[in-house]
Structures are given as C-alpha cells and as structure tokens.
Amino acid sequence: MAQVLSANYELESEVGRGGMGIVYCAKDRRLKREIAVKVLPPELSFRADIRQRFLREAETAAQLNHPNIVPIYTVEERENLVYFVMAYIKGDNLGQRLQQHGPMPPVEVRRILREVGDALAYAHHRNVIHRDIKPDNIMLADGVEASVRSLSSRDEPAIRRALAAANAERFVTALPNRLGEELRERGVNLSQGQRQLLAIARAIIYNPRVLALDEATSSIDPESEALVRVGLARLLEGRTSVVIAHRLSTIQRADRILVLHRGRIREAGGHAELLAQGGLYSRLHELQFGLGRA
C-alpha cells in the first residue's frame, strides 16, 4: 500500500478504521501539506458492489462545499488499490472526546449540534444523506469546529430495491407523498409494523456483515408479522446474525438456538432438535402454535 502511494503521498500513521475503510494521516509530497487517505481494505476491493459504493461516497462528498463537511480532494484506483484523499482534521472525533473526558458542557453540545445540523441540512438539500451518524464520524477540529464525514448519495433505485426486498414498497407507495412523505418524530404517523419494515429496508441498504436483531416482530399484528418475517428472511440470508426473540417464528431457521430461562442457558440446538427434546423450547412452541405443529 505504502509503495503504491509513495509517488504522491507519504503515509505517517493510521488514524481510524471502520467496515468500509482505513484512514491514514499522510503528507502530500507535491503540495507539502498534511492530508488524510481513506483506503478500501484490499479484502473488499475485489467486490464490485463495495468498490462502486466506496467510489460513489467519495464522488458524492466531493460535490459538497460546506465548512462543516470534510472536503474531498481526489479519488484514485491504482494497482487494485482504491482510495480517496481528503482534508486532515487535527483533533479527536466526538466518540474519543466523550470516552476520554466524559459529558460535555451544554454550551459545547449545542455548538456541535448546530454545526452538524447545518452540515446535514446542506447535504440533504442536495439529495445527499449521511449513512451512519455516530460520534466516531464527527470530527472536532482542534476542539473548535465539528465536521461530518461518510456521506453518500441518495440512490433512489437502490432505495426502491431495498423497500421491495423488505416488503415495505406497497405501504410506501400508498403514502400521499410516497418516498417524499415526511415522517414525524419517532415515526408516529406509521404503524409499528411499518416502522419495522422501514428498519429492515435501511439494514438492507447498509448491507452489514454482522446483524443483531432484538425482538424484531414484537408489538405488531399478525398481518404485519407475516410481512416482517418475509423481509427478515431476505435480510438474514448470507450474513452472520444474532436474533433475540420471544416469538419463535423469527428464529426457527437459525443454525443454533439458545434457550435462556432466568438468566441461564437451559437448552441449545436446532429447531427440530429442540422440539424433539420436549423441554422449554418445545413447550413455548406448543403455546404459540398449538400441539402437533412443527
């Protein structure tokens, strides 16, 4: 990696990493300034979909010009190495600041929220959304100014495909403004089942390698549960998943089921195996589905 970049950049140190990239502090040899280089991990660069998503993120963010959005200088592909160069923000990210120093003074919290909110509003007005708002993606430049990173384009075809896979397309197209429908705080203008379907669609778009679901079908009616179950099956396919559930319909296809009772693991195995044991899992199954149904 250092050899491929050596003609233009001198890598100095790693400053952060996530699922979609590793960020290095580097020096631009020609312009003699510090920059940051975000590199797509080599083990992911061979996947065309991830490669395209990584490049699209850089190309989209490069179109934005706002004092609280990290500027992108260039994007390159060389010898199977995919990377983009951006401004280097001296200082901690918000996650590091909170971990090291604890709660922040209210006046500083308000300032950071205002700056991040301004940046997001600017991006949203240009049909760009932030795919992963979290403290680690909010950089505090020398402790004074907040900048947002990891912006990506609002790809409507991808959104529609995710809605269809999540079984959410039918209810979204029935809304007065369809994809443009305004969601009130906590989605109170949607049913619980509709909110669950949208959550599944968001997860499909993000495409995580590991997924954790906690009571994904709780508090919804039987009709919505059937839709959510199909959406979940599509979401869980091909990825490592940890599913917590009281409704056994959500976990019947799991490779391994752990039955917890009063804080301890009482049974473990597959669905058919646990039914055959006639223990806690089997009794729960009888209560939910009736005798004789597997």
MOQUIFEN-V453423 format. One record per pair of residues at least 24 apart in sequence whose ideal C-beta (glycine too) atoms are under 8 Angstrom apart, sorted by the first residue. I is the first residue (numbers start at 0). J is the second residue. Records with the same first field share a line. If there is no record, write none. Layout:
I: J  J
//
This chain:
0: 38  41  80
3: 77  78  80
4: 36  80  82
8: 34  36  84
10: 36
15: 92  135
17: 135
18: 207  208
19: 43  49  52  53  56
20: 53
24: 87
25: 87
27: 84
33: 87  89
34: 72  84  85  86  87
35: 69  84  85  86  87  88
36: 82  83  84  85
37: 82  83  85
38: 80  81  82
39: 80  81  82
41: 79  80
44: 79  80  81
45: 79
50: 81
52: 151
53: 81
54: 81  83
55: 151  152  154
56: 149  150  151  152
57: 83
58: 152
59: 127  150  151  152
60: 85  127  148  150  151
62: 125  127
63: 121  122  125  127  150
65: 117  118  121  122
66: 144
67: 114  115  117  118  144  145  146  147
68: 118  121  122  146  147  148  150
69: 138  146  147  148
85: 148
88: 138  139  140  146
89: 140  141
90: 138  139  140  141  142
91: 138  139  142
92: 134  135  136  137  138  139
93: 134  135  137  138  139  145
94: 133  134  135  137
95: 135
96: 134  139
97: 134
110: 145
111: 137  139  145
114: 144  145
115: 145  147
118: 145  146  147
119: 147
122: 147  150
126: 152  153
127: 151  152  153
128: 153
130: 204  205
131: 205
157: 204
158: 200  204
161: 200  201  203  204
162: 200
164: 200  203  230  233  234
165: 196  197  199  200  203  230  233  234
166: 196  199  226  227  229  230
167: 193  196  197  199  200  230
170: 196
190: 219  223
191: 218  219  223
192: 219  220  222  223  224  226  227
193: 223
195: 219  223  227
196: 223  226  227  230
199: 227  230  231  234
200: 230
202: 234
203: 233  234
207: 238
208: 238  239
209: 238  239  240  241
210: 234  235  238  239  240  241
211: 240  241  242  243
212: 240  241  242  243  244  249
213: 243
214: 243  244  245
215: 242  244  249
216: 244  246  248  249
217: 244  245  246
224: 248
246: 287
247: 280  283  284  287  288
248: 287
256: 280
//
